[in-house]
């Protein structure tokens, strides 16, 4: 099995299967981004007189055509391709001939794939932030719809102070908007262009213009020095997975409340049949599986973060093949968070609180009464605290 960069003996198929792993299939989502970066790189080569006008024209049209075919599902990356970058170049060369072999001048697969990943990350960050905001908006609608319904506020799993649907939903909505802001902060690391750093040590002898590709691709800056590029691998990915973990943990805590409120013992909340599932043995059961899986998948998000951090934690400088393994936890974490925010919006819109089932213990107003004594009589809070506590103790029926 001979590849574009093999230097004689073909690669043992078992080695290809192990080293490519699932990487070639993961690259499916990067083809459009790699095509965009390849066109920008070819344009820069042309502007630097390293690529003729005719070759650039053929490369530009060829890449657009091949990428469009991929977008229509007319081809997919195969194991024999090893990765998306090779698949794109092979199909380009098959389409336009020898000119296709000129597009790799001044690039390595290392900076090529990282450029595509960072372009993809910029879109993923926006999609994730939008998903978090959509869930927050759904919680706002819940607060507007049923916000006046009282709820007990809990500390230590005991009724503590009065709350409401509006306060409960509003707290989660606020944190989700904070999560969206945290996601956007990842743009700083994802916004540095690695293109032109090649295998991590630049392109000696080639007058590349890294700023030209940076501007065309919309990166905020060129990442310098070139040796920093491979050292930065995994940082933007892990920062995004960290923010995804915080988002998923907020959604998991929300789900935990919903599950508690949905129990027959609490019965604060009604969920429609469309958002619950049946039991295989108990005819009466309706199970809140969506919320259970949201709660459980917080562990998956944290696992993706831990895996990503561990992959590059103790690598030496320069490119190492281990870095290829970052894609799986990265993509899994992104997909998990997008799927979770997507399902929660209609689920929240379908929720209804059952005001007749919500009962607040009279003692829940104790802190408020203590505060009123301080305001009305001017006594220290600790004295008011003791007086209210004594009144409640005296009023409690003997067992």
C-alpha positions, 0 to 999 in steps of 0.5 A: 500500500503506497501513499503520497509520501512513501519512499520505496517499500509500501506500508504494511496494511496492519500498520496503516489500520493501527496508525490511522485508527478511526482518524480517517473517518473523524476527518469527514467533518474537516474536509470543507475547512481543509479545502478552504485553507488549501485555497488560501494557501495556494493563493498565497503561493501564487502571490509569492510567485511560487505557483503560476496563475494557470496552476492556481486557477486549476487548483482553486477550481479543482478543490472547490469541485472536489469539496462540493462533491464531498459535501453532496456525499459523492465520496468519503475518506477511506482507510487507504487515504489515511486522512482527510488531507491526503484524500483531498489532495489525491482527488485534486491531483486525479482531477487536474493532473500534476498541478495538484501536487504543487498545493503542498509546497510550504505545508506539512500535514501537521499545520494543515490539519491544525488549521482545519481544526481551528477553523472548525473550532471557531464554528463549533464555539459559536454553535455551542454558545448558541445552544447554551443561549437557546436553553437559557431562553427556554428557561426564561420562557418557563419563568414567564409562563409559570414563574409565580408558582412558589417553590421551596428553596433547598439547602442540605436537601431540606426546605430552607427559604421560599423560592419560585419557578422564576427564581429557580429557572432564572438561576440556571438561565444566568449560568448558561449565559455565563457558560456561553461567554466562557465558550467564546473565550476559547476564540483567543487560542483557536484564533491563531493561524498555524498555517506556514509553520509546517512540521513545526520549524517553518519553511526555510528557503521559501518566501511564504507570507503567513499573514496573507493566509491569516487574513484570508482565513479570518484568524486574529493573528499568526502564531509565532514563533513556529516552534510554539505551534506544536507546543500549543496543540491540545490547549484550545481543544482542552479549553473548549472541552473544559467549557463544555464540561462546565456547560454539561455540569450546569445542565446535569444539575438542572436535570437532577432537579427535574428528576427530583421534582418529577418523583411521585413523592415530590410531584412538583412537575409534569412531563408529557408522554412525548418526553418520557419513555415506557417501562418494559415490565411496569405498565404504569411507568413513565420514565424521564430518560432524557433528563437521566441521560443528561445527568449521566453524560456530564461524566462523558464530558469530563472524560473527554476533557481528561482524555484530551489533557492526558494525551499531550501532558508529557509530550516533548516539543515538536510534533508527535503522532499522539496528537492525532488522538485529540480529535476523538474526545474533542469531537465527541465532547462537542457532539454531546453538548450540541445534542444535549442543548438541542433536546433540552429546548423542547423538553423545557418548553413542554414542562408544566409545574403542578402548583397544587402539589407544591407545599411550603413548610411554614417554617420556611419563612423563619429567616424572613421573620428574623430579618423583619425583627431586626428592621422593626426593633433594631435588635442584633440579628443573632438575638432575632435568630434566637427568638424566632428559633425559640418560637418555632420550637415552642410551636412544634407539636410534641412527639 
